[in-house]
Amino acid sequence: MPMIRLSPLALAGLLAGTETRAGAQCPSSGQRAAVAALSLAYTASAIEGARISIRDSLYEEPFGIRSGIPVSRDFYFGGGTALSPGLPFLIAQAGITGTLAGPAPTARKSMDLLAIFGATYTIGQLGEPLALRTLAHPRSSGAQRLRIVVGNIVLPAAMGILAYRACR
């Protein structure tokens, strides 16, 4: 039977590539806690955004496309509001965040999913005309709306970056 021989350099490269992603302590408890805290903070900001959106009838219009569905229905069952994703997305995020406490392989997959959620939430908020108007004219929008918009951009972006960089 022929033997496959790897040079020490090739073997080191293979081991280095697998060790960063599959290390026993990866993601570390500190990384898990940081991503979980950002996830919780974003969820609080998004729920406050949903409350304001429902109260003020702020329809979602990502990239100028409006669904025409009532704001409360769109939050509870659909894509979301101008200041939050839909409740099904937030529930999924909460479930995934809870799995960060599990074994390392599960936590690594959860980190990958939360990185995707973070990027998607950030892009979604930046795609809202209301968010862009709020950032362009913060005084006329009010402090509460500005705080929600900034939180809905910064918090998921930070969550996504930390989750992506864990184990890499």
N, C-alpha and C positions, 0 to 999 in steps of 0.2 A: 504494500500500500504506500503510495507516495506521500511524503510529509510536506506540509506547507511550512515554509520558514519565513518568519517576519524579521526584518531588521530591527534592532533595538529602537531606532527612530520611529519606524512605522508602528511598533507596539506601543511606544510612549504616546504617540499621537492618538491611537485608538483608545487607550486608557484615559487620556486627558479629556477626550471628547465625551466619554460616558460618565466620568467622575463629576463634572460640573453639573450635569443634569440629574444624576441619580445618586448623589451623595446622601448618606444616612441622615445628615442634619439639614438637608435642603428640602424645603425652605425652613429656615431657622424659626424658633419661636418668636423672636423679635420681628422677623419679616411677616410672619403670620399675623401677629398682633397689630403691626402698623397697617397692613392692608385691611384687616377687619375693622380697625378704627376709622379708616378713611371710608370704607364701605358704609359703616353706620352713620358717619357724618353726612355723606352724600344722600343716604336714604332720608335722613331728617330734613335736609335742604329740599329734596325733591317732593316730599310730602307737604312741606310748607308751601312750595311752589304750586302744588296741585290745589291746595286749599285756596290760595289767592286766585288761581286761574278759574276755579269753579265759581268763586264769589264774584269775580269781575268779568266772567265769560270770555276768558282769553283763550281762543281756539288755537290749536296747533296749526302751524303753517310751515312745516319744514321746507326750506328752499322755495317758499312761496306757494306751495301746494296745500290747499285746504280741503279737509275731508267732508265738512258740512255736518258731521255728527255732533250732537250736543256735547258740551265740554265734559260734564260729569260722566256721561256714558262712555266717551272716548277715554277718560281716565280709568274707569273701572273695568272696561272690557276691551279697550283698543290700544291705540298707539300712544296716547298721552295727551298732554296739554302744552301750552306754550312754555310752561315753566317746569315740566316734569315728564318723565316717561310714564307709560301706562302702569297700572297696578300689577298686572301679570309679570312685567319685567322686574319690578321691585321685589315681588315675592320670589321670583327665580333667583335674583341676586342675593336675597337674604338666605335662601336655602344653600346656595353655593358658598356663601360666606361661612355658614355653619359647618360646612365640610372641611374648612381649614383646620379644624381641631382634630381631624382624623389622621390616619397614617400618612407618612411622607408621600407615597405615590398618589394618594387621593388629593392631598394638599397641593402637590405640584400641578395636577390637572385643574384644580380649582383656581390656582393662581393664573393659569393660562386663560381660563374662562373669564375671570374677573378683569384681566388685561383687555380682553375683547369688549366686555361690558363698558369698561372705563373709556376706551377709545370711542365706542359707539355713542355713549352718553355725551361726551365732549363734542363730537362732531354734530350730534343732534341739536344740542343747545346752540352751538355756533351757527347752525343752519336756520334758526328761528329768526325771522325779521324782528320780532318783539325784543329778542335779546340784543340784536345789533343796534336797534334804536335806543335801548336802555343803556348800552355801553357808550353810544355816541352822545347821548343827552342825559347824563346821570341825574342832574338836578331836577329836570322835568319829570323823570320817571319815579322818583322817590327812593328813599334809602332802603326800604324793605325790598322792593323789587330789584334794586341794584345788588343788594346782598345775596339774594337768591340766585340771580343770574351769574354773579361772580362765583358763588359757591358751586353752582351747577356746571361751571367750566373747570375751575381749579381742582375741586375735590375728585371728580372722576378722572381727570387727567393725571393727578398724582397717584391715585389708586392704580390706574392702568400702567403707569411707568414703574411703580414699585413692584407690582405683580409681575410685569414682564421681566424685570431685571432679576427677580428672585431666581436663583439656580442657574443663572447664565454668567 
